[in-house]
Amino acid sequence: MNKFIKVTIACALASYCLTSQAKLSIPSADAMPNLAPEDRHEVACSRIYNYFTRAHYKIIDVDDKFALNVLDRLMSFLDYNHSLYTQAQVDDIYAHTKSIINGVKKCELNYPYQVYNQNIKLRYQKYSFLLEKLKQEIDLNSDDKIEIDRTKSAFAKDETELKDLWYRELKNDYQIQLLNGKTKEKALKRLENRYIAGMNRLAQISSEDVFSVFENAFATAIDPHTNYFGPVESENFNDDMNLSLEGIGAVLSQEDEYTVIQSILPGSPAEKTKKLKPKDKIIGVRQKGGANEDIIGWRLTEVVKKIKGKKGTSVTLEIERDEGASAKTFNVEIVRDKIRLQDKEAKSKVYTAFDGKKIGVITISSFYTDLHLNVKRELNKLKEQNVQAIIVDLRNNGGGLLPEAVYTTGLFIKKGPVVQVRDVNANQVPYDDTDESIDYKGPLVVLINRLSASSSEIMAAALQDYGRAIVVGDTSYGKGTVQQSRPLTRFYDLDVDYGSIHYTIAKFYRINGGSTQLNGVTPDIELPTLIDVTELGERTEPNALRWDKIYPAEYNELLDNSQFVSVLTHNYQERVKDDPVFNVIKSERQRYFEVKNSKYLTLNFAQRKAKFNEDEKRQLENTNIRLKAMHKPPVKSVKDLPDNFEFDDPILKACVDIAADYSKMLKNINYEIATNNTPFLLKYQVK
C-alpha cells in the first residue's frame, strides 16, 4: 500500500520513555471521541488544494472519478485488510462522492469526520468482541482456515460473517504466539493487553489525526510521493532531511495496525545489526531494563516516540517476519546513535575472481555531499592495486543528491549529459558532466537491485546508455520523480502551525529519452534476489505516475555492450548452476513464493506446528550449507550464530566473476575509453 505517513526513526527531539505501565483498564464506549474539524483545518485544507491543483506535476481534475480514487485511498487507510466494514457500509461510503469532492475542493470536512468517527466505533466493537472471545476456550483442533492476504478480498456480507472473520484473526494471532514460544497463559495475556491498549489508543485519537488521513487520501490519490504532514509529522520529516539525528535509522510506515520497516538508512544502527530488512513488522518495543510493550495498533507517531532516543541508549525491537505458517518473531537490540549519511562513506575492497584476476568493488550506499570526492579517492586506491576491472555496488542505495549522481557518473566519462529533467511546464533540461577528466577508463560493472532508487538509477542508466558499463543484478525501484517540500504556514499566521506538504514537481529521464519512472533500470545480466520484487518498487504503488519518454539528449555511445551480454550470461550461469549457495537462494525463494501464493492458512494448530517445524528444519539446513561454503562448522540451531555474524555475499561474488570475464573480453579488443567520447563500437568476436 502507499505509505502515507513516513517517519525516519532518528529524530533529534528529546527521548521519550515511560515507566512501567499500570494495569490497563478497559475504556467504555462513551469514552470514544466524537471528533470534528478545527478552525485551522479549513485554512490548511484550502492551501493544500491550491498547491496540489496548481503546482503539481500531474494535471488534477477533482471530479467523480477522482473522488472514487480518494475513497479507495481513504478506505485503504481505514480498513487495509477489509476486516472492519460490511459490504453495505462500504457501498454507503462510496455513494458519497459529492461529499468527498466538497471536502477536497470546498473544505467541507463534516462527512470525512463522520466516516472516521464511525471507524472508531467499529474498531471499538472489534476489540470488545475479541476480548470476550479470549474468555472462552480457543479451539486449536478445528479445520478452519484464514486468508493470508485480505487486501483485495470482498468485504463481509453481514455482521455474522464479519465476526467470524474477527474470530479467525484471533485464532491466528493466538497460534503465532504459541508457535514462537509463549505459553497459553502468556499468549492469552499478551493478546488481552494488546486489545485493551488498542481501545485506549482509540480514545486518544485527535482531530488532527482525522484531518491528516483525509488530506493524505487526497494527496496519494494524485501520486504516492505526494503527502500532507501535520505539525508533528512535519517536524519529524524536517529532522530527517537534516541528517544529524539520534535514533536507530529506519523509515517506518503504518499498514493497518502494524508498524512496518520500509527502508533502513545506510550507516545507521539499524543497518549495523544486519538483522533487519524492509517489510519487517515491529510488534513490540522494550527500553533497557523495562518490560516489552506490544505496539500493534499504535499510531505511528507514538511508536516513533518509543523507538527514538539519545545516543548511547539501547532499545529492543520485537520483529515479526514473513506471513502465514512461516511467520516468526525475534528480538533485535539496537544501540541508538547519531545518524548522518556521511558516516557511510563510499568504501572499496579488492576481490579475487574465479580466474585469479583482482577486481575492485566500490560500495556506494547513498549520494551524500562530496560523494564524488570519496569515490575518486577509492578509484585511486584501486588503480594502485592494479585491479583488472571495477564494480560500483549500488544495491540498497535509495538515492540522495542529484548533483552527486552527475559528478560521480562524470568520473567514468569525459563529459556529456547524465540525466534529463522535465518540469511541470514541460521544460526539458539536461544535467551535464562538464569535467573533461576521466578518473577510470577500464572495464566497469554496475550492480543494482530492487532497492536501488532515484540517484542510483540515474547513474546506472547513464553508464548503461553510454555503453560505459555492464549493469548487473535486478531491475531497480523505478522512482523517476522529483519532489519539493513546502510549509503551509505563512509569515503572517503568527503562532498557528499548519504543517507542510511534499509534492511532485518534475520527472527524471535517461539520456536516451526514456523515463526511469515505474520501469526502473533493467540490468543487462539478471542475478537472483531474495527481495520480493512483487511487493517493492514504484510499480506496486497505487497512482504512480506513468512511464513515458522525451527526446534523447545528444551523446555518443562509447561501446555496444549488447555484443557481450549473451556470452557473459552463459558463462555466469555455467559457473553457478551447481553452486550450493545459489541453490539455497533458489530454494528459499521458491519456498517464500509457495507461502505467499497460498491463499489460505490452516488454523489447525497441529498442522500449523508441523509446517512451522518443517520451515525451521529447512532454514537450519540452508544455514549449514552456507556455513560449509565458508569453511565454517555447522550449528545445531540458527540461534547459535553470533549476533554479528555475516554470510558471504553470493551475488557480489557472481558479479566479481562477471567483471573478470568482461575485462578479458575488452582486453581482447584492446579496449580503452576514447578520450574524446567519440563512438567506439568495435564488435567482439567470441573466442
C-alpha positions, 0 to 999 in steps of 0.5 A: 500500500502507499505509505502515507505517513513516513517517519525516519526513526532518528529524530533529534527531539528529546527521548521519550520513555515511560515507566512501567505501565499500570494495569490497563483498564478497559475504556467504555464506549462513551469514552470514544471521541466524537471528533470534528474539524478545527478552525485551522483545518479549513485554512490548511485544507484550502492551501493544500488544494491550491498547491496540489491543483496548481503546482503539481506535476500531474494535471488534477481534475477533482471530479467523480472519478477522482473522488472514487480514487480518494475513497479507495485511498481513504478506505485503504487507510481505514480498513487495509485488510477489509476486516472492519466494514460490511459490504453495505457500509462500504457501498454507503461510503462510496455513494458519497462522492459529492461529499468527498469532492466538497471536502477536497475542493470546498473544505467541507470536512463534516462527512470525512469526520463522520466516516472516521468517527464511525471507524472508531466505533467499529474498531471499538466493537472489534476489540470488545468482541475479541476480548470476550472471545479470549474468555472462552476456550480457543479451539486449536483442533478445528479445520478452519482456515484464514486468508493470508492476504485480505487486501483485495478480498470482498468485504463481509456480507453481514455482521455474522460473517464479519465476526467470524472473520474477527474470530479467525484473526484471533485464532491466528494471532493466538497460534503465532504466539504459541508457535514462537514460544509463549505459553497459553497463559502468556499468549492469552495475556499478551493478546488481552493487553494488546486489545485493551491498549488498542481501545485506549489508543482509540480514545486518544485519537485527535482531530488532527489525526482525522484531518491528516488521513483525509488530506493524505487520501487526497494527496496519494490519490494524485501520486504516492510521493505526494503527502500532507504532514501535520505539525508533528509529522512535519517536524519529524520529516524536517529532522530527517532531511537534516541528517544529524539525528539520534535514533536507530535509522529506519523509515517506518510506515503504518499498514493497518495496525502494524508498524512496518520497516520500509527502508533502513538508512545506510550507516545507521544502527539499524543497518549495523545489526544486519538483522533487519530488512524492509517489510519487517513488522515491529510488534513490540518495543522494550527500553533497557531494563523495562518490560516489552510493550506490544505496539500493534495498533499504535499510531505511528507517531507514538511508536516513533516516540518509543523507538527514538532516543539519545545516543548511547541508549539501547532499545529492543525491537520485537520483529515479526517476519514473513506471513502465514505458517512461516511467520516468526518473531525475534528480538533485535537490540539496537544501540541508538546513535547519531545518524548522518549519511556521511558516516557511510562513506563510499568504501572499496575492497579488492576481490579475487575472481574465479580466474585469479584476476583482482577486481575492485568493488566500490560500495556506494550506499547513498549520494551524500555531499562530496560523494564524488570526492570519496569515490575518486579517492577509492578509484585511486586506491584501486588503480594502485592495486592494479585491479583488472576491472571495477564494480560500483555496488549500488544495491540498497542505495535509495538515492540522495543528491542529484548533483552527486549522481552527475559528478560521480557518473562524470568520473567514468566519462569525459563529459556529456549529459547524465540525466534529463529533467522535465518540469511541470511546464514541460521544460526539458533540461539536461544535467551535464558532466562538464569535467573533461577528466576521466578518473577510470577508463577500464572495464566497469560493472554496475550492480543494482537491485530492487532497492536501488532508487532515484540517484542510483538509477540515474547513474546506472542508466547513464553508464548503461546508455553510454555503453560505459558499463555492464549493469548487473543484478535486478531491475531497480525501484523505478522512482523517476520523480522529483519532489519539493517540500513546502510549509503551509504556514505563512509569515503572517499566521503568527503562532498557528502551525499548519504543517507542510506538504511534499509534492511532485514537481518534475520527472527524471529521464535517461539520456536516451529519452526514456523515463526511469519512472515505474520501469526502473533500470533493467540490468543487462545480466539478471542475478537472483534476489531474495527481495520480493520484487512483487511487493517493492518498487514504484510499480506496486504503488497505487497512482504512480505516475506513468512511464513515458519518454522525451527526446534523447539528449545528444551523446555518443555511445562509447561501446555496444555492450549488447555484443557481450551480454549473451556470452557473459550470461552463459558463462555466469550461469555455467559457473553457478548452476551447481553452486550450493549457495545459489541453490539455497537462494533458489530454494528459499525463494521458491519456498517464500513464493509457495507461502505467499501464493497460498491463499489460505492458512490452516488454523489447525494448530497441529498442522500449523506446528508441523509446517512451522517445524518443517520451515525451521528444519529447512532454514537450519539446513540452508544455514549449514550449507552456507556455513560449509561454503565458508569453511565454517562448522555447522550449528545445531540451531540458527540461534547459535550464530553470533549476533554479528555474524555475516554470510558471504555475499553470493551475488557480489561474488557472481558479479566479481566473476562477471567483471573478470570475464568482461575485462578479458573480453575488452582486453581482447579488443584492446579496449580503452575509453576514447578520450574524446567520447567519440563512438567506439563500437568495435564488435567482439568476436567470441573466442 
